[in-house]
């Protein structure tokens, strides 16, 4: 029988973060209500779903320093260019 720490570690390795976060609560309820194994597995899978359905963030693309418009900003262009150059 796999111990709790091993189960949580394995969930982490498999990137099942929703399951890992919900594991203790699901097991607590399952023991209290004497759930069948299929119910427990189903509850864990349901816990995985919200994270699996998260949309991919649409972050702005990185810009090269040459593309940055310094005009109209309080940014010190000379300092930024010096820092960017190393």
C-alpha positions, 0 to 999 in steps of 0.5 A, spaced: 500 500 500 502 506 498 503 511 503 500 518 503 507 522 502 508 517 496 502 518 493 502 526 493 509 526 491 507 521 485 501 526 483 506 532 483 511 528 479 505 527 474 503 534 474 496 532 477 496 539 482 489 539 482 488 532 485 494 533 489 491 539 492 484 536 493 487 529 496 486 530 503 479 533 503 477 527 498 480 522 502 477 525 509 470 525 506 471 518 502 473 515 509 467 518 513 462 516 508 465 510 506 465 511 498 467 506 494 474 506 490 471 508 484 467 514 487 474 516 490 478 516 483 472 519 480 472 525 485 480 525 484 479 526 477 474 531 477 479 535 482 484 535 476 479 538 471 478 545 473 486 546 472 486 542 466 481 547 463 485 553 464 486 557 458 493 559 456 495 566 458 496 570 452 502 574 454 505 580 450 511 578 446 518 580 448 520 586 445 527 587 443 530 594 446 531 597 439 523 596 438 521 600 445 519 607 445 522 611 450 518 617 448 513 620 453 515 615 458 519 617 465 524 611 463 532 613 462 533 611 455 541 612 456 541 608 463 536 602 460 541 601 453 547 601 458 544 596 462 541 592 456 548 592 453 551 589 459 
